[in-house]
């Protein structure tokens, strides 16, 4: 099929499978599949978009026609100057993966084996929730400038939530997520491989049950890599998405200015990491047909760039980074993060902890939010006091907050270790699979206390 000028055509299928057990009782058993076609056409200064759940040749032709008509309609009324998008070379890509549609019973059996183990090994728990989920995005993309791309990206994860009653009548909870890209049988050899990790989660929960609340105020803290990844994504990454920059995010006035200590370098990786391995969520071609490139956001403490679509790259005079992605066939591409991370440093975690006279070591977060000013607040569901350079009592739930570009300037140590978290979704208008990572950081941050 010939693609009309200034047009992108995408056929996409998303699948999702999930089972959940609450204290051994099945509470969720879901299988979904969504498939369709969309087209987007640029006319003058505006895009026209159309989609249909039917992917027959007749429906594809009708969607292309409708997108062009929508663009014409908007062009006559929007009064926006014509846009010439930056030239990009075509991409020819085929990235296959195992497309086995695992039966729902296998997810359920996997979850039940985990649940049975926990019930027998840790009977003092007041509650437990197990969820096993898998999803995939399959995309066929063609553009007028010659891109022909196919990609299939499956993921599979097991979520374990443990709950315990404390001696003072409170309830504490802790959870962990296990998994990566791939199908159930590619990711896990058997449920038994997770048993030692679940036992460690239980041990941490017991410490939390005996824990105390931190003192509110500004403290020198060590943030585990799990929190560094959340910081990279929520507090910094969103401010560097060029559509948010265009609307006035804090990054708009800070390009080429110092925003962090010289230890901090932060990159939104497209598909390949510095050691040559593949990123947790590899994106080789975005949904505009642009070859995905790494976006260096902060380099040695200076804000150096943004994540771009073709349109924002034209606006800022930068090169597109291949960051425009759509979650469903019926969604238009938006600038989205892919694999956003702070690069590791040279310090050992034990030395970082030993350097703190009195402060906190925060290890797990259960939520996070930030706005375009870079102000953030993260929930912390596990952590420890640091007293005279040693780990002391465990902590109950608390929060940390601050302004990202101020907090990053206080970073004076970065660990050698590095952790990726890849199970989540980002919720910018449309959900999107993302991964985030980083080392442990030593910094000053506001602690919420009780």
Order of alpha helices (4+ residues) and beta strands (2+ residues): beta-beta-beta-alpha-beta-alpha-beta-beta-beta-alpha-alpha-beta-alpha-alpha-beta-beta-beta-alpha-beta-beta-beta-alpha-beta-beta-beta-beta-alpha-beta-beta-beta-beta-beta-beta
